[in-house]
Structure formats: structure tokens, C-alpha cells
Amino acid sequence: MGDVDAAGAVDKMSFEEAMAELDQVVARLESGAAPLEQSIELYTRGTALKAHCEALLKNAQAKVEKITLDDKGSPAGTAPFDADK
């Protein structure tokens, strides 16, 4: 991690890559072994990774479709996913 800019290449990461690095960041922060300045860098990087993961999840949710059923319970097509329903 070191001197990497907090936004450095985060926007190019897949969800899985960002989550794996976020897990590493959290583990290092929780260990308490990092000096203060590095902890701040780690926290900043973690914040960028978290925001990227949330954006990817929101984008994926917008693409999810639910199967609609007709009056007989048979599949009739699809409709956009609505998390509020």
C-alpha cells in the first residue's frame, strides 16, 4: 500500500479485488501494528475501497431483474428489481 494515492486504481478494480484489499486494510488497522501516519493512509484507502464496492453493488442491483408470474403462478417475464417492495 505505502504511498499509493487513496483513489489509485481503485476505480479499475473488480468487486472481488476491492473487497480482498479492503479485508487486508481492515486486518492491518485492527492489528494496531501500523504507525499513526500509515493508519491514516490505510483508513483513507479503505474508505475509497468501501465506496467503490458500494457503487459496484448499487450498479449490480440496478441490473437485477425479478421474474414476474401470471395469475396461474407461471413465469410471465421479468421486471426491474425494486428493493422497496
C-alpha positions in Angstrom: 0.0 0.0 0.0 2.6 2.5 1.1 2.5 5.8 -0.7 -0.4 4.9 -3.1 -2.9 7.6 -3.6 -6.2 6.7 -1.9 -8.0 6.6 -5.2 -5.1 5.0 -7.0 -6.5 2.3 -9.4 -9.5 1.6 -7.1 -11.9 2.6 -9.8 -10.4 0.0 -12.0 -10.7 -2.9 -9.5 -13.3 -5.6 -9.7 -15.6 -6.0 -6.7 -13.7 -9.1 -5.6 -10.3 -7.3 -5.8 -11.6 -4.3 -3.9 -13.2 -6.5 -1.2 -10.0 -8.6 -0.8 -7.9 -5.4 -0.4 -10.5 -3.9 2.0 -10.2 -7.1 4.1 -6.4 -6.6 4.3 -6.8 -2.9 5.2 -9.2 -3.7 8.0 -7.0 -6.5 9.3 -4.0 -4.2 9.4 -5.9 -1.4 11.1 -7.4 -3.8 13.7 -3.9 -5.3 14.4 -2.8 -1.9 15.7 0.7 -2.5 14.4 0.7 0.3 11.8 2.2 3.7 12.9 -0.3 6.6 13.0 0.6 8.1 9.6 0.2 4.7 7.9 -3.0 4.1 9.8 -4.4 7.3 8.3 -3.3 6.2 4.8 -4.9 2.8 5.4 -8.1 4.3 6.6 -8.3 6.6 3.6 -7.6 3.7 1.2 -10.2 1.7 3.0 -12.8 4.4 2.6 -12.1 4.6 -1.1 -12.4 0.8 -1.4 -15.6 0.7 0.5 -17.2 3.5 -1.6 -16.1 1.6 -4.8 -17.6 -1.6 -3.6 -20.9 0.1 -2.7 -21.0 1.7 -6.2 -20.5 -1.6 -7.8 -23.2 -3.3 -5.7 -25.6 -0.5 -6.5 -24.9 -0.8 -10.2 -25.4 -4.6 -10.0 -28.6 -4.2 -8.1 -29.9 -1.9 -10.9 -29.3 -4.7 -13.4 -31.0 -7.4 -11.4 -34.4 -8.4 -12.6 -37.1 -10.3 -10.9 -39.2 -13.0 -12.5 -42.9 -12.0 -12.7 -45.6 -14.6 -12.5 -49.0 -14.7 -14.2 -52.3 -15.4 -12.4 -51.6 -19.2 -12.5 -48.1 -18.8 -11.0 -46.2 -19.5 -14.2 -43.3 -17.3 -15.2 -44.6 -14.4 -17.4 -41.5 -12.3 -17.9 -39.2 -10.1 -15.9 -39.4 -6.7 -14.2 -36.7 -4.4 -12.8 -35.7 -5.1 -9.3 -37.2 -2.8 -6.7 -35.6 -3.2 -3.2 -38.5 -1.2 -1.6 -41.1 -3.9 -2.4 
